[in-house]
Amino acid sequence: MCWRIGFVAAIGLAALIVLACGPAGNSSVDSGSGVEVIPPATERPAGLDGFLQLPDAVEPIVFPWSEVTVRRSTGDLQVGVLVANSGTRRTRGLMYWTGLPPQSGMIFIWEDGQSRSLGFWNRNVPMDLHVAWLDEDGTVLGITTLIAFDEQIKHPPDEYYHVLEMPRGRFEELGIAVGDRVLIPQTLLAR
Protein backbone atom coordinates (compact mmCIF):
# COMPACT_ATOMS: atom_id res chain seq x y z
CA MET A 1 0.00 0.00 0.00
CA CYS A 2 2.83 2.42 0.84
CA TRP A 3 4.43 1.97 -2.60
CA ARG A 4 1.11 2.93 -4.24
CA ILE A 5 0.89 6.15 -2.23
CA GLY A 6 4.50 6.96 -3.09
CA PHE A 7 3.90 6.14 -6.76
CA VAL A 8 0.79 8.33 -6.94
CA ALA A 9 2.63 11.16 -5.16
CA ALA A 10 5.54 10.87 -7.63
CA ILE A 11 3.15 11.01 -10.59
CA GLY A 12 1.42 14.05 -9.12
CA LEU A 13 4.74 15.83 -8.54
CA ALA A 14 5.91 15.02 -12.08
CA ALA A 15 2.64 16.36 -13.51
CA LEU A 16 3.00 19.60 -11.54
CA ILE A 17 6.55 20.04 -12.84
CA VAL A 18 5.33 19.49 -16.41
CA LEU A 19 2.56 22.03 -15.91
CA ALA A 20 4.96 24.55 -14.38
CA CYS A 21 7.30 24.22 -17.36
CA GLY A 22 4.59 23.76 -19.98
CA PRO A 23 2.27 26.10 -21.81
CA ALA A 24 -0.35 28.15 -20.01
CA GLY A 25 -4.06 28.01 -20.78
CA ASN A 26 -6.10 25.29 -22.43
CA SER A 27 -4.13 25.07 -25.64
CA SER A 28 -1.47 26.82 -27.67
CA VAL A 29 0.62 26.29 -30.76
CA ASP A 30 4.29 25.45 -30.39
CA SER A 31 5.83 28.00 -32.76
CA GLY A 32 8.74 25.70 -33.58
CA SER A 33 6.68 22.73 -34.73
CA GLY A 34 3.21 24.10 -35.46
CA VAL A 35 1.80 21.33 -33.24
CA GLU A 36 -1.03 22.17 -30.85
CA VAL A 37 -0.03 21.55 -27.25
CA ILE A 38 -2.36 21.23 -24.27
CA PRO A 39 -1.24 20.70 -20.68
CA PRO A 40 -2.24 17.44 -19.00
CA ALA A 41 -4.81 17.42 -16.23
CA THR A 42 -3.52 16.46 -12.81
CA GLU A 43 -6.64 15.89 -10.73
CA ARG A 44 -8.60 12.67 -10.95
CA PRO A 45 -12.34 13.23 -10.53
CA ALA A 46 -13.77 12.46 -7.12
CA GLY A 47 -15.48 9.08 -7.14
CA LEU A 48 -13.66 7.80 -10.24
CA ASP A 49 -12.35 4.69 -8.51
CA GLY A 50 -15.87 3.83 -7.33
CA PHE A 51 -16.61 2.70 -10.90
CA LEU A 52 -13.87 0.03 -10.73
CA GLN A 53 -15.13 -3.37 -9.50
CA LEU A 54 -11.88 -5.31 -9.42
CA PRO A 55 -12.13 -8.99 -8.41
CA ASP A 56 -9.91 -10.01 -5.48
CA ALA A 57 -7.76 -12.29 -7.66
CA VAL A 58 -6.93 -9.49 -10.16
CA GLU A 59 -3.94 -7.21 -9.60
CA PRO A 60 -4.74 -3.49 -9.71
CA ILE A 61 -3.19 -1.36 -12.43
CA VAL A 62 -2.66 2.37 -11.96
CA PHE A 63 -3.77 4.52 -14.92
CA PRO A 64 -2.54 8.11 -15.14
CA TRP A 65 -5.26 10.74 -15.53
CA SER A 66 -5.16 13.52 -18.12
CA GLU A 67 -7.38 15.49 -20.47
CA VAL A 68 -7.73 15.65 -24.22
CA THR A 69 -9.38 18.43 -26.19
CA VAL A 70 -11.94 17.38 -28.77
CA ARG A 71 -12.09 19.89 -31.62
CA ARG A 72 -15.71 19.71 -32.87
CA SER A 73 -17.58 21.81 -35.41
CA THR A 74 -19.60 23.19 -32.48
CA GLY A 75 -16.52 24.13 -30.44
CA ASP A 76 -13.77 22.60 -28.34
CA LEU A 77 -14.59 20.21 -25.51
CA GLN A 78 -12.35 18.97 -22.67
CA VAL A 79 -12.62 15.23 -21.98
CA GLY A 80 -10.95 13.61 -18.96
CA VAL A 81 -9.16 10.36 -19.76
CA LEU A 82 -7.55 7.40 -18.08
CA VAL A 83 -4.30 6.91 -20.00
CA ALA A 84 -3.49 3.43 -21.36
CA ASN A 85 0.07 4.09 -22.51
CA SER A 86 1.85 0.81 -21.72
CA GLY A 87 1.32 -2.79 -22.77
CA THR A 88 -0.08 -3.70 -19.36
CA ARG A 89 -2.46 -0.73 -19.30
CA ARG A 90 -3.64 -1.26 -22.89
CA THR A 91 -4.25 -4.97 -22.26
CA ARG A 92 -6.36 -4.21 -19.17
CA GLY A 93 -8.16 -1.22 -20.70
CA LEU A 94 -11.62 -0.73 -19.18
CA MET A 95 -11.91 -4.27 -17.85
CA TYR A 96 -13.92 -4.30 -14.60
CA TRP A 97 -15.06 -0.65 -14.96
CA THR A 98 -18.84 -0.40 -14.55
CA GLY A 99 -18.98 3.17 -15.83
CA LEU A 100 -17.11 6.47 -15.93
CA PRO A 101 -17.95 9.99 -14.81
CA PRO A 102 -19.62 12.24 -17.40
CA GLN A 103 -17.28 13.64 -20.04
CA SER A 104 -14.56 11.06 -19.45
CA GLY A 105 -13.11 8.01 -21.16
CA MET A 106 -9.86 6.16 -21.82
CA ILE A 107 -7.19 7.07 -24.36
CA PHE A 108 -4.96 4.32 -25.81
CA ILE A 109 -1.48 5.47 -26.83
CA TRP A 110 1.32 3.30 -28.26
CA GLU A 111 4.99 4.05 -27.60
CA ASP A 112 6.18 3.35 -31.15
CA GLY A 113 4.04 6.03 -32.83
CA GLN A 114 3.15 3.61 -35.65
CA SER A 115 -0.21 2.97 -37.27
CA ARG A 116 -1.98 -0.30 -36.53
CA SER A 117 -5.04 -2.27 -37.59
CA LEU A 118 -5.59 -4.54 -34.57
CA GLY A 119 -9.15 -4.80 -33.34
CA PHE A 120 -10.64 -4.36 -29.88
CA TRP A 121 -12.97 -6.51 -27.79
CA ASN A 122 -14.93 -6.05 -24.57
CA ARG A 123 -13.70 -9.01 -22.53
CA ASN A 124 -14.40 -8.48 -18.81
CA VAL A 125 -15.90 -5.04 -19.49
CA PRO A 126 -19.36 -4.80 -17.85
CA MET A 127 -20.53 -1.84 -19.94
CA ASP A 128 -21.15 -1.13 -23.61
CA LEU A 129 -18.49 1.10 -25.16
CA HIS A 130 -17.98 3.24 -28.20
CA VAL A 131 -14.48 3.14 -29.69
CA ALA A 132 -13.22 6.12 -31.71
CA TRP A 133 -10.35 5.13 -34.00
CA LEU A 134 -7.98 8.11 -34.34
CA ASP A 135 -5.60 9.06 -37.13
CA GLU A 136 -2.08 10.33 -36.40
CA ASP A 137 -3.33 13.91 -35.99
CA GLY A 138 -6.25 12.75 -33.79
CA THR A 139 -8.94 12.88 -36.48
CA VAL A 140 -11.79 10.47 -35.69
CA LEU A 141 -11.74 7.91 -38.54
CA GLY A 142 -14.70 5.87 -37.35
CA ILE A 143 -16.66 4.83 -34.27
CA THR A 144 -17.38 1.20 -33.34
CA THR A 145 -19.71 -0.21 -30.70
CA LEU A 146 -18.53 -2.87 -28.25
CA ILE A 147 -21.16 -4.74 -26.23
CA ALA A 148 -20.56 -5.54 -22.53
CA PHE A 149 -18.57 -8.76 -22.00
CA ASP A 150 -18.46 -9.47 -25.78
CA GLU A 151 -15.23 -11.24 -26.77
CA GLN A 152 -15.81 -10.75 -30.50
CA ILE A 153 -13.01 -8.62 -31.94
CA LYS A 154 -14.19 -5.49 -33.77
CA HIS A 155 -11.86 -4.00 -36.36
CA PRO A 156 -11.33 -0.36 -37.34
CA PRO A 157 -12.39 1.05 -40.73
CA ASP A 158 -8.75 2.00 -41.47
CA GLU A 159 -5.35 1.87 -39.80
CA TYR A 160 -5.25 4.09 -36.72
CA TYR A 161 -2.71 5.56 -34.28
CA HIS A 162 -4.71 6.08 -31.08
CA VAL A 163 -8.08 5.06 -29.65
CA LEU A 164 -10.55 6.95 -27.46
CA GLU A 165 -13.13 4.82 -25.63
CA MET A 166 -16.18 6.15 -23.82
CA PRO A 167 -19.33 4.54 -22.44
CA ARG A 168 -21.83 3.88 -25.23
CA GLY A 169 -23.86 6.96 -26.12
CA ARG A 170 -21.40 9.53 -24.72
CA PHE A 171 -20.03 10.50 -28.14
CA GLU A 172 -23.56 11.36 -29.29
CA GLU A 173 -24.35 13.20 -26.04
CA LEU A 174 -21.18 15.29 -26.40
CA GLY A 175 -21.53 15.84 -30.14
CA ILE A 176 -18.33 13.94 -31.01
CA ALA A 177 -18.40 12.53 -34.55
CA VAL A 178 -16.28 11.19 -37.39
CA GLY A 179 -14.05 14.00 -38.68
CA ASP A 180 -13.62 15.71 -35.29
CA ARG A 181 -10.09 15.90 -33.86
CA VAL A 182 -8.86 14.67 -30.50
CA LEU A 183 -5.86 16.73 -29.37
CA ILE A 184 -3.62 14.66 -27.10
CA PRO A 185 -1.12 16.40 -24.77
CA GLN A 186 2.40 16.11 -26.17
CA THR A 187 3.54 15.00 -22.72
CA LEU A 188 1.58 11.75 -23.26
CA LEU A 189 2.95 11.01 -26.72
CA ALA A 190 6.15 9.00 -27.15
CA ARG A 191 7.77 11.18 -29.78
N, C-alpha and C positions, 0 to 999 in steps of 0.2 A: 504494500500500500504506500509506503514512504517513497519508493522509487517513482510511483505514478504522480504523486504530488510534486516531487522534484522535477519530473519530466514536463508536467503541465506548466510549472513555474518557469522552466527554461524556455519553453515555447512562447509563453507570454512575454518574457523579457526580450527574446529575439524579435518578436513581432513589434514590440515597442521601439526597438532600435531601428528596425526597417522603416517604421512610420516616421521616426524622428529624422531619418536621413532621406526619406522618400519625398515624393511630390505632395503638395498640399491640395486639399479640396477633393472632390469626387473623382475627377479625371483630368488629365492634361496630355499634351503631346510632347514627347521627348524630341527636342529639336534636332538632335543628332541622327535619329533613326526614323522619325516620322511615325513611330508606333505609339498608340494610345496607352497610357499607363494609369492604372488606378491603384490606390493603396489597399492592402488587405485589411479586412475587418479583424479585430482582435477579441471581441466579446461574443461568446456563445450565448444564444438566447436562453433565458431562464426556462427551465422545464424541458429542454431538448432531450436530455438523457432519459426522461420519463417515457419516451416513445420507444426506447430500446428494451426488448424483452429477451435478454440473452439467457439461453439455457445454462444450467450449472456446469455442464461438461464442456462448454465452449469458452475458449480463451477470449478475453476482451481485446479489442484493437482500438487504439486511440486515433481518431481522425482529426486533423487540424480543421479549424473553422475559418472561413474567409467570406468574401463577397465577390460576386461578378456583377457587371453592369450589362443589362440586356438593352441593346439599341433597337427600339421598335419604331414603326412609322408614327405611333401615337406619343412617342417620347421615351426617354431612358427610364429604366427601372432597376433598382438594386435588388438582388436576390442573394440571400445568405446560402452558403454551401458548405457541406462537409467535403473535405478534399481527399479523394482517393488517388494518391500520387505515388504509390509504391505497389509492388506486386501483391503483397499481403493485403493492403487496403483495397485494391481493385478486385481481388478475388472475393473478399468478404462483401464489398459493396453495401447494399441496404438490407442484407440478410438480417432477420430478427427485428427490423424496425417496423413498428405497427403504424407509423405515420410520421409526419414532420410538421413543424410549425408553419403557419401561412408564409408564403413568399420565401420558401427555402427548399433546397434540394441537395443533390450530390454531384460534384464535378469529377470526372475521370480524366486524369492527365498522365501521359506516358513520358518517361524520361528521355527516350530516344528522339522525340520530335518527328517521328515518321508516321505516314498514313497507314491505316490498317483497314481490314474488312471483316474482322472477327465479329460474330454475333453476340448477343446478350440473352440471358435467361433470367427467370425469377425464382430460382431454387432458394428455398428457405426464406422467401420474402412474403410476409403475410398481408401485403397490400398490392393493389394494381398500380402500375407505374406507366408513365410516359417517358420515352427515351428520345432525346433530341441529339441527332448525329451532327457533329460540328466540323466544318472545314477548318483549314489551318488558320484562317483569320477569324474564326468563331461563327461564321455564317451557318445558320441552321439549314442543313441539307434535307432533312426529313424527320418525321416524328413517328415512332413505333409504340404500340401498346403492348405491355407485358402484364399478364394476368397473375394474380397472387398464387404463389407456390408452383407455377407452371415451369416445367423443366425443358420445354420446347425452346430451342434456340431461334431467336429472331434476328434476321440479318439487315444491315443498313441498305439504303438505296444506292449508295456509292461509298467509296473509300472515305474515311473520316480521320480526324486527328484527336478530337476530344469528344466527350459525351456529357450531357447534362441530363440527370434524371430528376423527376419530380413526381409526387403522387398524381395518379390519373385525374385529369380534369383541371389541374392547376395551370397548365399552359394556356388553356382556353380562358380560364378565369382572369389570368394576368395579361391576356392579349399577346401571347408569344406564339409566333407562327414561322413557317418555313420562309427563309429569306432574311429574318431578323439576325442580328449579330450579338454574340455573347462575348464580351470583353473580359478576358481573364487577367488578373494582376500578373505582371511580369515576374514578380517574386515567386510565383507558383510554377512558372514555366522553366523547363530545364535549360533552355538555351541562354 
